[in-house]
Amino acid sequence: MPTAPERIESNLAEVRRRIAEAAERSGRTEDAVRMIAVTKTVGIEEARLLHQFGVKELGENRLDTARPKIEALAAGIVWHMIGTVQRRKARDIVPLFDWVDSIDRVALAEALEKQCRDQDKFLPILIEVNVSGETSKHGFTPDTLPPALGQMARFEHLNVQGLMTMAPLVDDPEDTRPVFARLRELGDLHGLPELSMGMTNDFEVAIEEGATQVRIGSALFR
């Protein structure tokens, strides 16, 4: 029976192999795709192990579970807020996180801009786009994205790096390909190079369609 460190190290090696092969199929190198390890379901020790094994970017979706990990772990980790953010928590999000990957409304961007200005910080962000049109998902539609980007262009402390989307949860990952292809088209249209798309069940298809960031959780810990 492998120990927890052995299991995580083995899982990480397998995920990295699959990322490299998918990147090659897309005509890119492994370095073109960044893995954001999603640690929202595990504790400090599992997150520490990932960092020890060379993972530099971790993602959390809730402030209360993220704070203990961020405060406990060593410097050198890039922390991504990947969950829905309430405007009233912008004050706490800004000092803790290095990226916010889930900007789903202009009002949230305004709140973060104010806090960044007050705290003298510049924050990279990703704009969430609901490409699939599912009512259960957050984000701008492809039609509301352009005016939103226009409004956010005036912010001096937020740096829009790219777009993020979540595909429907389906049995066959191939069914997610049109969603990822559409986000790539939107990124190209608006000159936004970072594309955060793809999770454990569909990240290889996302990479083939141009993902530059994938969010991997359960594949690392099962």
N, C-alpha and C positions, 0 to 999 in steps of 0.2 A: 504493500500500500504506500503510494508516494506521500511525502509530507506536503503541507500547504505550500511552502516555498518551491518545492520541486514541481508541483502541479501548476502553479502560476507561471513558473519559468518555461515549462513545456508548452503551456497554452499560448504564452506570448510568442515563443519561437514559431509556432504553427500559424498564428495570426500574421506575423511578419512575413512568413513565407507566402501566404496567400495574397497579402498586399503587394509583395514584389512581383508575383506572377500576374496579377491583375493589372498592375502598372505597366508591365512589359507588353501585355496584350493591347494596352491603350497607346503604345508607342512612347512611353515615358519610363523614367527610372524610379526605383523605390523611393528615392529622396524627394520626389515630386508630390508624394502623398504623406501627410502627417496623420498619425494616429492619436486621437484624443481618447485616453483611457477613462471610461466612465466609472467612477468609484462610488456612485450614490448608494449602492446596495451593500457596500462592504465597509469595514472599519479602518482605523488608522494603520494597523499593521499591514493589511493587504495593500493599502496605498503606498506605504513605505517600501514594501517589497518591490512593487512595480518601479518605483524610483531607483531602487538599488540595481534593478535589472536594466536600467537605461531609459526608462520612459520619462520624458520630460514635460508632458502636457497631460493634465488630469481635468476631468469635467465633473461638475456637480450641479444638481438641479434645485437644491433647497438650501437656503442660507443657514438654517439651524443645524443641519447635518454637515455642511461644508466647513463651518467656522472651526470646529475642533481639529479637523484634519489640517486645514491651512495653518493654524497656529502651532500645531504639533510638529509638522514636518519641516525638513531643512529648506533653506533657500535654494533656488535653482529650479523650482517647479513653476510652470506657467499654468495658472488656474483659469479654467473656462466656466462661466456661468452658462449652462445649457438649458435651464428651465425657464418657465414663465416668471417674469419679475413684476412684483407689485410696485407701483410708483412710490409708495411710502417707504419702501425698503431701499430706495436708491442710495440714500446716505450711507447705508451699511455695505452695499454691494461695491461701491467705488473703491474703498481702501483694501478690500479683500481680494478682488478678482482682477486678473490681467486682461481678460477678454470677456465681453458679453455677446453670446452667440445667438441671442433669441430676441432681437428687437422686433416686436410685433405691432407697434403703434407709435405714432409720432409723439404722443404725450409722454410715453416712457423715455424716449430719446431726449425730450426736453428736460425731464427730471434728472436724468443722468448727466446731461450737459451742465446743468446748474451745479450739481454736486461736484463734478470734475473741476469746474471753475472755482468753486469755493475751496476745494482740497488741492488745487494746483496739480491736477493729474490729467494726462491724455490717455484716452481709452480706445483701443481698437474694438470695433463692433461688427457683427454680421446681421443682416436684415433677413428676418424670417418670411418666407413666401409660401403660401398655401397653394401649391401647384395642383394638388389632387382635387381641391375643392371640397374636401370633407368638412362637414360642419363641426366635427369634434376637434379639428386642428386650428391652431392660431396662425396669424400672419397676414400679410398683405396679399391680395390677389395679383396676378400679373398685370391687371388693368390699373389697380391703385398703387402699384409700386412706383411708377415714374413720378407722380406728384409728391409722393412721400419722400423720395430721394431728393427732389427739389427742395422740399422744406428742410430736410436734414443737412443739406449742403451748407447752410448758414452757420451750423454749429462749429465752434472753433476747437473744442476739446474732445470731440468724438471723431474717430477716423473710420469711415465706412470701408471695410476691407473686402466685403463680398456678401454672398447670399447663403442662406441655409434653408433646407426643406426636409420634411419627413415624409417618406412614401407610405402608402397604405400597407398594413400588415397582411401579407398574402402568403399562400402556400408556395407559389412558384416565384422566386426572386426575379425571373425574367419579366414578370408582369409589372415590375416597378420601373423598367427601363424608360418608358415615355416620360415619367415624372422627372427622372434625373436628366434626361436629354433636354427637357423644357427648361429646367433651371440653368443648364449650361448655356442655352440660347439667351436667356435673360441676362446672365452674367456677361456674355459677349456683347449684347446689345448696349448694356450700360457701363461697359469698361470696368467690371468688377472681377478681379482674377480669382479671389478665394471662393471656393464652392464647398460648403460643408453639407455632405449628404452621404447616406449610407450608414447602416448600423450592423449588428452582428448577423442578421439574417439576409442582408442584401448588399453588403459593402463592396463585394467584388463587382457587381453590376454597376454600382455607383462609380467606382474607379474607372471602369471601362468607358463610362460616359463623361469622365472629366473631373471627378471629385478631387479636391486638393486636401480635404480633411475628412476623415471618417471617425465616427463615434462608436467605440467598441467597449461593451461592458461584459455581458454574460459569457462571451467566448473566452474571456480571460480567467474566469473564476469557476467555471463548471467542473 
